[in-house]
Amino acid sequence: MIEWWGAARNAAKGPAVTYGVIVVCCAVFVVSPVSGLNPVYGTGDHLIEAQRAYFERWGVIPSELLGGSPHALLTPLTALFIHGSWLHLLGNMLFLYVFGAMAEEGMGQLQFALFYAGTGYLALLAYAAANADSAQTLVGASGAISGVLGAFLYLFPRARVTSLFPFLLFLPLRFPAWIVLIFWFVLQWMAARTAGNGPGVAYLAHLVGFSAGFLYAWGRFRGGTRVKTQAAATEGESQP
């Protein structure tokens, strides 16, 4: 009984929030009209109309968010669990799985949950403010996961990350986390400078989320001992 209780306590201290978010995001996507797996939404034009209504109901529409309606103010939270395609979902969940577990263990479950929701909300709000007249719907956990990457950079700068870079023929190479994540941030910054105003990736939300995550970790943990682990992590080429 004592051994069982100890194992249960250790499991409870694990990255339950990270795994819980992954499960919820996947479940929401599968039952949504976007996955194409739910027969309730039909096919053809009926499915397309259901998808449009789904994004408008649960996603962020900048022009409506800044209007301040109660429903619109909640959409930066609901949008964190909505994804626009299988690739969008799997790319985000890969990054969350790789970096979220260690970040959560470094922060603690409750603090990580509030941090994840807060940085995600802030990232989407910042994007909406910069595109105040846009009626384009914004969905995805990218802003929150970018916040996790920023916090990871501060908390675990020496962790070894296995990455696949296209210009190196996709060879799996291992680098310190600080090199990979700073490289990722620079790519987002360059993409944001060249991005148009139409539909596409919300690079600004990535930049805001990453910066907010790093600054939070710096302000919250700078008085303590920084993690010097050489723990391995794995990162694919997909972008959150």
C-alpha positions as CSV (number, residue, x, y, z in Angstrom):
1,M,0.0,0.0,0.0
2,I,2.8,2.4,0.9
3,E,4.6,1.7,-2.4
4,W,1.4,2.2,-4.4
5,W,0.7,5.5,-2.6
6,G,4.3,6.7,-3.4
7,A,3.9,5.8,-7.0
8,A,0.6,7.6,-7.2
9,R,2.1,10.7,-5.7
10,N,5.0,10.7,-8.2
11,A,2.6,10.3,-11.1
12,A,0.5,13.2,-9.8
13,K,3.7,15.4,-9.7
14,G,4.4,14.6,-13.4
15,P,3.5,16.8,-16.3
16,A,-0.2,16.1,-16.0
17,V,-1.2,19.6,-17.4
18,T,1.0,19.1,-20.5
19,Y,-0.5,15.7,-21.2
20,G,-4.0,16.8,-20.4
21,V,-3.8,19.7,-22.8
22,I,-2.6,17.4,-25.6
23,V,-5.4,14.9,-24.9
24,V,-8.0,17.7,-24.9
25,C,-6.7,19.3,-28.1
26,C,-6.7,16.0,-29.9
27,A,-10.2,15.0,-28.6
28,V,-11.6,18.4,-29.6
29,F,-10.1,18.2,-33.0
30,V,-11.3,14.7,-33.7
31,V,-15.0,15.5,-32.8
32,S,-14.9,18.9,-34.6
33,P,-15.9,19.4,-38.3
34,V,-12.3,20.2,-39.2
35,S,-11.1,16.6,-38.8
36,G,-13.6,15.2,-41.3
37,L,-14.1,12.2,-39.1
38,N,-17.4,13.2,-37.5
39,P,-20.4,12.2,-39.7
40,V,-22.7,14.6,-37.9
41,Y,-21.4,17.5,-40.0
42,G,-22.0,15.8,-43.4
43,T,-19.8,16.3,-46.4
44,G,-19.2,18.8,-49.2
45,D,-20.8,22.3,-48.8
46,H,-22.4,21.3,-45.5
47,L,-19.0,20.4,-44.0
48,I,-17.4,23.6,-45.3
49,E,-20.2,25.7,-43.8
50,A,-19.9,23.8,-40.5
51,Q,-16.1,24.4,-40.4
52,R,-16.6,28.1,-41.1
53,A,-19.2,28.4,-38.3
54,Y,-17.0,26.4,-35.9
55,F,-14.0,28.7,-36.4
56,E,-16.2,31.9,-36.0
57,R,-17.7,30.6,-32.8
58,W,-14.6,29.4,-31.0
59,G,-11.7,31.3,-32.7
60,V,-10.4,34.9,-32.3
61,I,-11.7,37.5,-34.7
62,P,-9.6,40.6,-34.0
63,S,-12.3,43.2,-34.9
64,E,-14.8,41.5,-32.5
65,L,-12.3,40.8,-29.7
66,L,-11.4,44.5,-29.4
67,G,-15.1,45.3,-29.4
68,G,-15.2,43.8,-25.9
69,S,-18.3,41.5,-26.1
70,P,-18.3,38.9,-23.3
71,H,-18.2,36.0,-25.9
72,A,-15.3,37.6,-27.8
73,L,-13.3,38.1,-24.7
74,L,-13.3,34.4,-24.0
75,T,-12.3,33.3,-27.5
76,P,-8.5,33.7,-26.8
77,L,-8.9,30.9,-24.3
78,T,-11.2,28.7,-26.5
79,A,-9.0,29.2,-29.5
80,L,-6.1,27.6,-27.7
81,F,-7.8,24.2,-28.1
82,I,-8.9,24.7,-31.8
83,H,-6.7,23.8,-34.8
84,G,-7.2,24.3,-38.5
85,S,-5.8,21.1,-39.9
86,W,-4.2,17.8,-38.9
87,L,-0.7,19.2,-39.7
88,H,-1.5,22.3,-37.5
89,L,-2.6,20.0,-34.6
90,L,0.3,17.5,-34.8
91,G,3.0,20.2,-35.2
92,N,1.7,22.1,-32.1
93,M,1.3,18.9,-30.0
94,L,4.8,17.8,-30.9
95,F,6.4,21.0,-29.6
96,L,4.2,20.9,-26.5
97,Y,5.1,17.3,-25.8
98,V,8.8,17.9,-26.2
99,F,9.2,21.2,-24.3
100,G,6.1,21.3,-22.1
101,A,6.8,18.4,-19.8
102,M,10.2,19.8,-18.6
103,A,8.8,23.3,-18.3
104,E,5.9,22.1,-16.2
105,E,8.1,20.1,-13.9
106,G,10.3,23.2,-13.5
107,M,7.3,25.4,-12.6
108,G,4.8,23.1,-11.0
109,Q,1.4,22.1,-12.3
110,L,-0.8,25.0,-11.1
111,Q,1.7,27.7,-12.1
112,F,2.3,26.0,-15.5
113,A,-1.4,25.9,-16.2
114,L,-1.9,29.6,-15.4
115,F,1.3,30.4,-17.3
116,Y,0.1,28.5,-20.4
117,A,-3.3,30.1,-20.5
118,G,-1.9,33.6,-19.7
119,T,0.8,33.6,-22.3
120,G,-1.6,32.2,-24.9
121,Y,-4.2,34.8,-24.2
122,L,-1.6,37.6,-24.3
123,A,-0.2,36.4,-27.6
124,L,-3.6,36.3,-29.3
125,L,-4.6,39.6,-27.8
126,A,-1.4,41.2,-29.1
127,Y,-2.0,39.9,-32.6
128,A,-5.6,41.1,-32.5
129,A,-4.4,44.6,-31.4
130,A,-2.0,44.7,-34.3
131,N,-4.7,43.6,-36.8
132,A,-7.6,45.5,-35.2
133,D,-9.7,45.7,-38.5
134,S,-9.2,42.1,-39.4
135,A,-12.1,39.7,-39.7
136,Q,-9.8,36.7,-40.3
137,T,-10.3,34.0,-37.6
138,L,-7.3,33.0,-35.6
139,V,-7.1,29.6,-33.9
140,G,-4.4,27.3,-32.4
141,A,-2.2,26.8,-29.4
142,S,0.8,28.4,-31.1
143,G,1.0,31.5,-28.9
144,A,0.9,29.5,-25.7
145,I,3.4,26.9,-26.9
146,S,5.7,29.7,-28.0
147,G,5.5,30.9,-24.4
148,V,6.5,27.4,-23.2
149,L,9.5,27.6,-25.6
150,G,10.5,31.0,-24.1
151,A,10.3,29.7,-20.6
152,F,12.2,26.5,-21.6
153,L,15.0,28.7,-23.0
154,Y,15.5,30.3,-19.6
155,L,15.0,27.3,-17.4
156,F,16.9,24.7,-19.4
157,P,19.4,26.5,-21.7
158,R,21.9,23.6,-21.7
159,A,19.4,20.8,-22.5
160,R,20.4,19.0,-25.6
161,V,17.8,19.2,-28.4
162,T,17.8,16.9,-31.5
163,S,16.7,18.9,-34.5
164,L,16.1,18.4,-38.2
165,F,17.2,21.3,-40.4
166,P,16.1,21.2,-44.0
167,F,19.2,23.0,-45.3
168,L,21.3,20.3,-43.6
169,L,19.5,17.5,-45.5
170,F,17.3,16.8,-42.5
171,L,20.2,15.1,-40.6
172,P,19.3,14.7,-36.9
173,L,21.8,16.9,-35.1
174,R,22.0,17.7,-31.4
175,F,22.4,21.3,-30.2
176,P,22.0,23.1,-26.9
177,A,18.4,24.3,-26.4
178,W,19.5,28.0,-26.5
179,I,20.9,27.7,-30.0
180,V,17.8,25.9,-31.4
181,L,15.3,28.2,-29.7
182,I,17.0,31.5,-30.5
183,F,17.3,30.2,-34.1
184,W,13.6,29.5,-34.1
185,F,12.8,33.0,-32.6
186,V,14.9,34.7,-35.4
187,L,13.0,32.7,-38.0
188,Q,9.7,33.8,-36.6
189,W,10.9,37.4,-36.5
190,M,12.0,37.3,-40.1
191,A,8.8,35.7,-41.2
192,A,6.7,38.3,-39.3
193,R,8.5,41.1,-41.1
194,T,7.6,39.7,-44.5
195,A,4.1,38.3,-43.7
196,G,1.2,40.0,-45.4
197,N,-2.2,41.0,-44.0
198,G,-4.1,38.0,-45.3
199,P,-4.7,34.5,-43.9
200,G,-1.6,32.7,-42.8
201,V,0.6,32.0,-39.8
202,A,0.3,34.4,-36.9
203,Y,4.0,35.0,-36.5
204,L,3.5,38.0,-34.3
205,A,1.6,35.8,-31.8
206,H,4.6,33.5,-31.7
207,L,7.0,36.3,-31.0
208,V,4.8,37.8,-28.3
209,G,4.2,34.4,-26.7
210,F,7.9,33.5,-26.7
211,S,9.0,36.9,-25.3
212,A,6.4,36.7,-22.6
213,G,7.4,33.2,-21.6
214,F,11.0,34.1,-21.4
215,L,10.4,37.3,-19.4
216,Y,8.1,35.5,-17.0
217,A,10.6,32.7,-16.3
218,W,13.4,35.3,-15.9
219,G,11.3,37.4,-13.5
220,R,10.0,34.4,-11.6
221,F,13.1,32.2,-11.3
222,R,16.1,34.5,-11.6
223,G,16.7,34.4,-7.9
224,G,16.9,30.6,-7.8
225,T,19.3,28.0,-9.2
226,R,18.9,27.6,-13.0
227,V,18.7,24.1,-14.3
228,K,21.9,22.8,-15.8
229,T,20.7,19.4,-16.9
230,Q,21.9,17.9,-20.1
231,A,18.5,16.1,-20.5
232,A,17.6,15.2,-24.0
233,A,14.7,16.7,-25.9
234,T,13.5,16.1,-29.5
235,E,12.3,18.7,-31.9
236,G,11.0,18.1,-35.4
237,E,10.9,20.6,-38.2
238,S,7.3,21.5,-37.7
239,Q,6.6,25.0,-36.4
240,P,4.0,25.7,-33.7
